[in-house]
Amino acid sequence: MIGRACQDHDIAVEHRPPREPRYGGHIERGFGTWLTRARRLKGTTFSNVEQKGDYDSEGRAIMTRAELEKWFTIYVAKVYANSYHSGIKTTPLAKYKEGILGTADRSGSGLPDRVAEPTAFMLDFMPFEERIIQEYGVVIDHIFFWDDALRPWIHARDPEDSKRPRKFTFRIIPRDMREVYFRDATSNTYIPIPYRDRTRPPVSRWEIQAAEKRLREAGYARVDEVLIFQAVEEMRRLEQESEHKTKKARRAREMRHRPPRQPSATPVKPSPGTAMIAETGQCTERVEAFEGIVEPEWP
């Protein structure tokens, strides 16, 4: 996938020599720094099971995949890029600018050409599937996709061998499978192809794979689109129930470990919906309505 996209955009791919770790030290150190910072986040899985121990990574996780991607992008582009590095005696961003613009004693490589079609450029580096277009469209990961843009290519033949059916490229954005992207052979542009059944909810490719695994383990020899979405809905429902129970358990733990409050030095006038606890004629604690009530965990 990477090699094909680089070839399309005239990007040279250079492989570092095997068993020569010094050629990759700069990127390995970068990865090490990023991972060290990421492991400070709640929900880390650490670097191995021994370090993880009894730490509940899933229970302590605080960010979704999309939020983690945004956090990581901000960290690399704004924090890491502008942090001083002792090895290069400057910041990565300043070093990058030196390479592009040059210095007083060395010329730079110059600014690369601006990408004319950023969306198409991004799609070129996305995973892809090759499919023959049928009357119903195409099926990818058990899901049917259709749009009238596919109609001229139904049962198309390979231009180099008329005896073989022609395969077309469909790019995939794994986080959102509501559309796949058809590379039109005439215009050489990407056309979004939605679900054939557009009432289906958004789903990621990882959810589809997890649903299929769940169905296989349950004994289903044949998996189709209906079963996939039923399994996804069931997993989401279980996830929501688990999240709700986890939140209640956290609230219960917080209440158990909350430090005792100090008596108030002066009386506090109660507001509506506030209960007062009095001791020897003086207010000692203010308690909000329903504070501390934790719903029981039903079996």
Kinemage of the C-alpha trace (Angstrom):
@kinemage 1
@onewidth
@group {chain A} dominant
@subgroup {mainchain}
@vectorlist {calphas} color= white
{ca met a 1} P 0.000 0.000 0.000
{ca ile a 2} L 2.745 2.462 0.990
{ca gly a 3} L 4.991 1.504 -1.930
{ca arg a 4} L 2.182 1.865 -4.432
{ca ala a 5} L 1.146 5.285 -3.107
{ca cys a 6} L 4.749 6.532 -3.032
{ca gln a 7} L 5.247 5.415 -6.603
{ca asp a 8} L 2.135 7.336 -7.688
{ca his a 9} L 3.443 10.507 -6.037
{ca asp a 10} L 7.133 10.221 -7.002
{ca ile a 11} L 8.230 9.608 -3.410
{ca ala a 12} L 11.451 7.631 -3.060
{ca val a 13} L 11.340 4.751 -0.577
{ca glu a 14} L 14.723 3.998 0.971
{ca his a 15} L 15.093 0.978 3.225
{ca arg a 16} L 17.741 1.171 5.910
{ca pro a 17} L 20.322 -1.672 5.816
{ca pro a 18} L 19.462 -4.769 7.892
{ca arg a 19} L 21.355 -5.270 11.173
{ca glu a 20} L 22.531 -1.647 11.079
{ca pro a 21} L 20.569 0.011 13.910
{ca arg a 22} L 22.572 3.238 13.747
{ca tyr a 23} L 20.759 4.172 10.525
{ca gly a 24} L 17.453 4.306 12.379
{ca gly a 25} L 18.519 5.912 15.616
{ca his a 26} L 16.791 9.242 14.990
{ca ile a 27} L 13.346 7.733 14.417
{ca glu a 28} L 13.747 5.066 17.106
{ca arg a 29} L 14.578 7.763 19.633
{ca gly a 30} L 11.566 9.751 18.508
{ca phe a 31} L 9.281 6.747 18.978
{ca gly a 32} L 10.775 6.121 22.392
{ca thr a 33} L 10.109 9.706 23.485
{ca trp a 34} L 6.525 9.647 22.200
{ca leu a 35} L 5.748 6.315 23.859
{ca thr a 36} L 7.237 7.450 27.164
{ca arg a 37} L 4.965 10.493 27.122
{ca ala a 38} L 1.898 8.476 26.046
{ca arg a 39} L 2.404 6.022 28.925
{ca arg a 40} L 1.689 8.813 31.380
{ca leu a 41} L -1.910 8.899 30.169
{ca lys a 42} L -4.606 7.181 32.197
{ca gly a 43} L -5.424 3.823 30.655
{ca thr a 44} L -1.888 3.030 29.488
{ca thr a 45} L -1.087 -0.610 28.793
{ca phe a 46} L 2.622 -0.022 29.570
{ca ser a 47} L 5.317 -1.769 27.539
{ca asn a 48} L 4.716 -5.311 28.814
{ca val a 49} L 2.468 -7.349 31.090
{ca glu a 50} L 4.972 -7.318 33.946
{ca gln a 51} L 4.961 -3.519 34.112
{ca lys a 52} L 1.189 -3.455 33.724
{ca gly a 53} L 0.619 -5.809 36.644
{ca asp a 54} L -2.882 -5.385 38.091
{ca tyr a 55} L -3.395 -1.946 36.553
{ca asp a 56} L -6.899 -1.767 35.028
{ca ser a 57} L -6.051 -0.132 31.679
{ca glu a 58} L -9.538 -0.451 30.212
{ca gly a 59} L -11.263 0.772 33.351
{ca arg a 60} L -9.002 3.811 33.656
{ca ala a 61} L -9.016 4.792 29.979
{ca ile a 62} L -10.228 8.364 29.462
{ca met a 63} L -9.947 8.961 25.700
{ca thr a 64} L -11.562 7.544 22.598
{ca arg a 65} L -9.455 6.558 19.601
{ca ala a 66} L -10.266 9.859 17.845
{ca glu a 67} L -9.342 11.873 20.943
{ca leu a 68} L -6.067 9.969 21.319
{ca glu a 69} L -5.200 10.654 17.671
{ca lys a 70} L -5.833 14.369 18.208
{ca trp a 71} L -3.797 14.385 21.437
{ca phe a 72} L -0.896 12.604 19.733
{ca thr a 73} L -0.962 14.981 16.750
{ca ile a 74} L -0.861 18.024 19.028
{ca tyr a 75} L 1.963 16.521 21.072
{ca val a 76} L 4.157 15.698 18.062
{ca ala a 77} L 3.419 18.834 16.007
{ca lys a 78} L 3.354 21.460 18.760
{ca val a 79} L 5.146 20.122 21.830
{ca tyr a 80} L 7.804 17.685 20.582
{ca ala a 81} L 8.617 19.721 17.461
{ca asn a 82} L 9.314 22.823 19.562
{ca ser a 83} L 11.207 21.142 22.425
{ca tyr a 84} L 14.976 21.552 22.685
{ca his a 85} L 16.977 18.386 21.962
{ca ser a 86} L 20.461 18.088 23.353
{ca gly a 87} L 21.589 15.754 20.561
{ca ile a 88} L 20.941 18.239 17.746
{ca lys a 89} L 21.415 21.363 19.935
{ca thr a 90} L 18.112 22.833 18.744
{ca thr a 91} L 14.467 21.917 18.228
{ca pro a 92} L 13.257 19.388 15.619
{ca leu a 93} L 11.246 22.110 13.884
{ca ala a 94} L 14.308 24.370 13.581
{ca lys a 95} L 16.357 21.450 12.253
{ca tyr a 96} L 13.652 20.669 9.703
{ca lys a 97} L 13.651 24.285 8.514
{ca glu a 98} L 17.436 24.151 8.139
{ca gly a 99} L 17.079 21.141 5.861
{ca ile a 100} L 14.392 22.816 3.750
{ca leu a 101} L 15.630 26.407 3.656
{ca gly a 102} L 19.343 25.861 4.220
{ca thr a 103} L 21.840 27.645 6.455
{ca ala a 104} L 24.621 30.181 5.966
{ca asp a 105} L 27.074 27.480 4.867
{ca arg a 106} L 24.754 24.869 3.349
{ca ser a 107} L 21.941 25.056 0.818
{ca gly a 108} L 18.562 23.515 1.573
{ca ser a 109} L 16.491 21.042 -0.417
{ca gly a 110} L 13.747 23.612 -1.041
{ca leu a 111} L 10.046 23.462 -0.347
{ca pro a 112} L 8.237 20.501 -1.910
{ca asp a 113} L 5.357 21.087 -4.308
{ca arg a 114} L 2.040 21.738 -2.598
{ca val a 115} L -0.368 18.801 -2.778
{ca ala a 116} L -3.066 19.798 -5.255
{ca glu a 117} L -5.731 17.375 -3.991
{ca pro a 118} L -5.203 16.724 -0.244
{ca thr a 119} L -8.184 14.347 0.058
{ca ala a 120} L -7.072 12.223 -2.879
{ca phe a 121} L -3.508 12.250 -1.544
{ca met a 122} L -4.752 11.009 1.837
{ca leu a 123} L -6.895 8.291 0.229
{ca asp a 124} L -3.921 7.052 -1.789
{ca phe a 125} L -2.305 6.041 1.519
{ca met a 126} L -5.414 4.344 2.904
{ca pro a 127} L -5.991 0.553 2.814
{ca phe a 128} L -7.615 -0.686 -0.356
{ca glu a 129} L -9.519 -3.647 -1.718
{ca glu a 130} L -9.842 -4.720 -5.338
{ca arg a 131} L -13.285 -5.829 -6.463
{ca ile a 132} L -15.222 -6.825 -9.579
{ca ile a 133} L -18.334 -4.660 -9.902
{ca gln a 134} L -21.577 -6.641 -10.021
{ca glu a 135} L -25.239 -5.650 -10.466
{ca tyr a 136} L -25.545 -5.217 -6.700
{ca gly a 137} L -22.349 -3.166 -6.459
{ca val a 138} L -19.511 -4.517 -4.356
{ca val a 139} L -19.197 -6.341 -1.055
{ca ile a 140} L -16.397 -5.404 1.340
{ca asp a 141} L -16.197 -6.916 4.828
{ca his a 142} L -19.654 -8.503 4.294
{ca ile a 143} L -21.253 -5.076 3.652
{ca phe a 144} L -22.889 -4.102 0.352
{ca phe a 145} L -21.949 -0.777 -1.257
{ca trp a 146} L -23.692 0.811 -4.218
{ca asp a 147} L -23.947 4.041 -6.172
{ca asp a 148} L -25.016 4.789 -9.731
{ca ala a 149} L -21.426 5.784 -10.481
{ca leu a 150} L -20.638 2.056 -10.552
{ca arg a 151} L -23.261 1.250 -13.182
{ca pro a 152} L -21.056 1.803 -16.291
{ca trp a 153} L -18.495 -0.643 -14.900
{ca ile a 154} L -20.763 -3.611 -14.160
{ca his a 155} L -19.132 -6.775 -15.562
{ca ala a 156} L -16.331 -4.708 -17.148
{ca arg a 157} L -13.542 -6.712 -18.774
{ca asp a 158} L -9.825 -6.351 -18.180
{ca pro a 159} L -8.441 -4.037 -20.917
{ca glu a 160} L -5.331 -6.206 -21.233
{ca asp a 161} L -7.190 -9.526 -21.344
{ca ser a 162} L -10.847 -9.525 -22.385
{ca lys a 163} L -11.320 -13.024 -20.988
{ca arg a 164} L -10.848 -11.797 -17.426
{ca pro a 165} L -13.182 -9.542 -15.438
{ca arg a 166} L -11.767 -6.154 -14.520
{ca lys a 167} L -10.935 -5.389 -10.901
{ca phe a 168} L -11.258 -1.876 -9.517
{ca thr a 169} L -9.641 -0.224 -6.510
{ca phe a 170} L -11.752 0.791 -3.511
{ca arg a 171} L -10.049 2.769 -0.751
{ca ile a 172} L -11.173 2.427 2.860
{ca ile a 173} L -11.021 4.798 5.835
{ca pro a 174} L -11.098 2.217 8.655
{ca arg a 175} L -12.602 4.490 11.308
{ca asp a 176} L -15.765 5.048 9.241
{ca met a 177} L -17.123 2.422 6.868
{ca arg a 178} L -20.217 4.339 5.768
{ca glu a 179} L -18.445 4.957 2.475
{ca val a 180} L -15.706 3.365 0.421
{ca tyr a 181} L -13.920 5.327 -2.296
{ca phe a 182} L -13.991 4.104 -5.887
{ca arg a 183} L -11.101 5.048 -8.160
{ca asp a 184} L -12.881 5.904 -11.389
{ca ala a 185} L -10.815 4.663 -14.298
{ca thr a 186} L -11.990 7.398 -16.691
{ca ser a 187} L -11.549 10.529 -14.560
{ca asn a 188} L -8.873 9.016 -12.286
{ca thr a 189} L -10.692 10.527 -9.295
{ca tyr a 190} L -12.198 9.033 -6.153
{ca ile a 191} L -15.984 8.751 -5.909
{ca pro a 192} L -17.577 7.989 -2.512
{ca ile a 193} L -19.729 4.843 -2.605
{ca pro a 194} L -22.102 4.562 0.386
{ca tyr a 195} L -23.820 1.609 2.017
{ca arg a 196} L -26.422 0.069 -0.272
{ca asp a 197} L -28.727 0.132 2.759
{ca arg a 198} L -28.244 3.721 3.920
{ca thr a 199} L -30.197 3.163 7.136
{ca arg a 200} L -27.213 1.305 8.575
{ca pro a 201} L -25.374 3.124 11.373
{ca pro a 202} L -21.752 4.311 11.173
{ca val a 203} L -19.306 1.564 12.044
{ca ser a 204} L -15.536 1.210 12.070
{ca arg a 205} L -13.665 -1.601 10.378
{ca trp a 206} L -12.385 -2.741 13.769
{ca glu a 207} L -15.964 -3.146 14.981
{ca ile a 208} L -16.801 -5.210 11.905
{ca gln a 209} L -13.812 -7.476 12.510
{ca ala a 210} L -14.694 -7.864 16.189
{ca ala a 211} L -18.312 -8.650 15.275
{ca glu a 212} L -17.253 -11.294 12.777
{ca lys a 213} L -14.937 -12.886 15.343
{ca arg a 214} L -17.765 -12.911 17.880
{ca leu a 215} L -20.116 -14.568 15.394
{ca arg a 216} L -17.547 -17.200 14.401
{ca glu a 217} L -16.932 -18.042 18.045
{ca ala a 218} L -20.690 -18.362 18.520
{ca gly a 219} L -20.752 -21.043 15.819
{ca tyr a 220} L -21.944 -19.115 12.761
{ca ala a 221} L -20.407 -20.701 9.681
{ca arg a 222} L -21.960 -18.112 7.353
{ca val a 223} L -21.710 -14.407 8.198
{ca asp a 224} L -23.627 -11.694 6.341
{ca glu a 225} L -24.383 -7.974 6.625
{ca val a 226} L -27.479 -8.429 8.786
{ca leu a 227} L -25.621 -10.562 11.331
{ca ile a 228} L -22.667 -8.169 11.367
{ca phe a 229} L -24.778 -5.142 12.277
{ca gln a 230} L -26.789 -7.125 14.817
{ca ala a 231} L -23.545 -8.200 16.490
{ca val a 232} L -22.188 -4.616 16.403
{ca glu a 233} L -25.361 -3.293 18.060
{ca glu a 234} L -25.156 -6.022 20.704
{ca met a 235} L -21.511 -5.231 21.458
{ca arg a 236} L -22.252 -1.490 21.697
{ca arg a 237} L -25.114 -2.195 24.089
{ca leu a 238} L -22.872 -4.336 26.287
{ca glu a 239} L -20.195 -1.644 26.177
{ca gln a 240} L -22.665 1.033 27.297
{ca glu a 241} L -23.926 -1.166 30.134
{ca ser a 242} L -20.362 -1.883 31.220
{ca glu a 243} L -19.472 1.823 31.055
{ca his a 244} L -22.523 2.678 33.187
{ca lys a 245} L -21.589 0.076 35.801
{ca thr a 246} L -17.993 1.273 35.810
{ca lys a 247} L -19.063 4.884 36.410
{ca lys a 248} L -21.291 3.809 39.302
{ca ala a 249} L -18.462 1.756 40.773
{ca arg a 250} L -16.120 4.753 40.530
{ca arg a 251} L -18.653 6.977 42.276
{ca ala a 252} L -19.013 4.400 45.029
{ca arg a 253} L -15.231 4.219 45.509
{ca glu a 254} L -14.984 8.013 45.620
{ca met a 255} L -17.671 8.188 48.292
{ca arg a 256} L -15.988 5.499 50.383
{ca his a 257} L -12.620 7.253 50.260
{ca arg a 258} L -13.844 10.861 50.534
{ca pro a 259} L -12.098 12.599 53.470
{ca pro a 260} L -14.344 13.893 56.276
{ca arg a 261} L -15.304 17.548 56.028
{ca gln a 262} L -14.297 20.060 58.643
{ca pro a 263} L -17.107 21.677 60.699
{ca ser a 264} L -18.213 25.031 59.389
{ca ala a 265} L -17.116 27.975 61.537
{ca thr a 266} L -20.310 29.937 60.858
{ca pro a 267} L -23.889 28.881 60.201
{ca val a 268} L -24.754 28.383 56.523
{ca lys a 269} L -28.161 29.417 55.296
{ca pro a 270} L -29.722 26.463 53.459
{ca ser a 271} L -30.721 26.907 49.863
{ca pro a 272} L -33.686 25.110 48.213
{ca gly a 273} L -32.988 21.401 47.740
{ca thr a 274} L -30.282 21.434 50.451
{ca ala a 275} L -30.479 19.441 53.675
{ca met a 276} L -28.795 20.668 56.862
{ca ile a 277} L -27.246 18.529 59.576
{ca ala a 278} L -27.241 20.311 62.909
{ca glu a 279} L -25.223 19.453 65.986
{ca thr a 280} L -25.557 21.319 69.305
{ca gly a 281} L -27.450 24.054 67.557
{ca gln a 282} L -24.792 24.764 64.933
{ca cys a 283} L -24.545 23.683 61.293
{ca thr a 284} L -21.614 21.301 60.743
{ca glu a 285} L -22.047 20.085 57.174
{ca arg a 286} L -23.795 21.015 53.962
{ca val a 287} L -25.132 18.079 51.977
{ca glu a 288} L -26.546 18.455 48.475
{ca ala a 289} L -29.727 16.569 47.706
{ca phe a 290} L -29.028 12.946 46.685
{ca glu a 291} L -25.300 13.338 47.338
{ca gly a 292} L -23.678 10.070 48.237
{ca ile a 293} L -26.536 7.899 47.013
{ca val a 294} L -25.174 5.084 44.837
{ca glu a 295} L -27.486 2.812 42.937
{ca pro a 296} L -27.096 -0.875 43.849
{ca glu a 297} L -25.513 -3.252 41.362
{ca trp a 298} L -28.269 -5.670 40.405
{ca pro a 299} L -27.235 -9.146 39.290
